Each structure stands twice: as C-alpha cells, then as structure tokens.
C-alpha cells in the first residue's frame, strides 16, 4: 500500500490487509467479529492483534478515526 499524502509504503500480510479492507465501513467490534469468523482465532487474541494493526495503520496515516457524535 502507498499513502498518497505522504508517499509512505506499507506491506501487509493477508490478515492485516483483511483488517484494512474492513476498516472503511466497520466499527472495531465488527472488524474483530469478522476476523474471528474468517480466521477462526480466539476473540481475545483477535482483539489484541486487531487493535495493534488499526493503531499502526492510524499512526502511519493509512486510516482515519471517526469520532462518535
């Protein structure tokens, strides 16, 4: 992936790319649920890993956080 604003490049594995694709139209909770269903991993493990992936994507400018009104 390339951040068009910064030119920064990022390579994701299959699960990281899956999470990134889900971020556009989902809450973190929904992303966790879908990852658990897709990859058959423990929900607590998924929550920790997904939180790390999402925070990393956010810090690098590949996703933006949407604040609840």
C-alpha positions as CSV (number, residue, x, y, z in Angstrom):
1,X,0.0,0.0,0.0
2,X,1.1,3.6,-0.6
3,X,-0.1,6.6,1.4
4,X,-0.8,9.1,-1.3
5,X,-0.4,12.0,1.0
6,X,3.0,11.1,2.4
7,X,4.3,8.6,-0.2
8,X,5.0,6.1,2.7
9,X,4.8,2.5,1.7
10,X,3.4,-0.4,3.8
11,X,3.3,-4.1,3.2
12,X,0.6,-6.1,4.9
13,X,0.2,-9.8,5.4
14,X,-3.1,-11.4,4.5
15,X,-4.8,-10.8,7.8
16,X,-3.5,-7.2,8.0
17,X,-4.9,-6.5,4.6
18,X,-8.2,-8.1,5.5
19,X,-8.4,-5.8,8.6
20,X,-7.5,-2.7,6.5
21,X,-10.3,-3.5,3.9
22,X,-12.8,-3.8,6.8
23,X,-11.9,-0.5,8.4
24,X,-13.7,1.6,5.8
25,X,-17.2,0.6,6.8
26,X,-17.0,-1.1,10.1
27,X,-16.5,-0.5,13.8
28,X,-13.6,-2.1,15.6
29,X,-16.0,-4.5,17.2
30,X,-17.3,-5.6,13.8
31,X,-13.8,-6.0,12.4
32,X,-12.9,-8.3,15.4
33,X,-16.1,-10.4,14.8
34,X,-15.3,-10.8,11.1
35,X,-11.6,-11.7,11.7
36,X,-12.7,-14.3,14.3
37,X,-15.1,-15.8,11.8
38,X,-12.7,-15.7,8.8
39,X,-9.5,-16.9,10.6
40,X,-11.0,-19.0,13.4
41,X,-8.9,-17.4,16.1
42,X,-9.8,-16.6,19.8
43,X,-11.7,-13.4,20.2
44,X,-9.4,-12.0,22.9
45,X,-6.3,-12.8,20.7
46,X,-8.1,-11.2,17.7
47,X,-8.9,-8.1,19.7
48,X,-5.3,-7.5,20.8
49,X,-3.9,-8.1,17.3
50,X,-6.5,-6.0,15.5
51,X,-6.1,-3.1,17.9
52,X,-2.4,-3.2,17.2
53,X,-2.9,-3.3,13.4
54,X,-5.5,-0.5,13.5
55,X,-3.4,1.7,15.7
56,X,-0.4,1.2,13.4
57,X,-2.4,2.0,10.3
58,X,-3.8,5.1,12.0
59,X,-0.3,6.3,13.2
60,X,1.0,5.9,9.6
61,X,-1.9,7.8,8.1
62,X,-3.5,4.8,6.2
63,X,-6.8,5.2,8.0
64,X,-8.5,7.9,10.0
65,X,-10.5,7.6,13.2
66,X,-14.1,8.6,13.0
67,X,-15.3,10.1,16.3
68,X,-18.8,9.3,17.5
69,X,-21.1,12.3,17.7
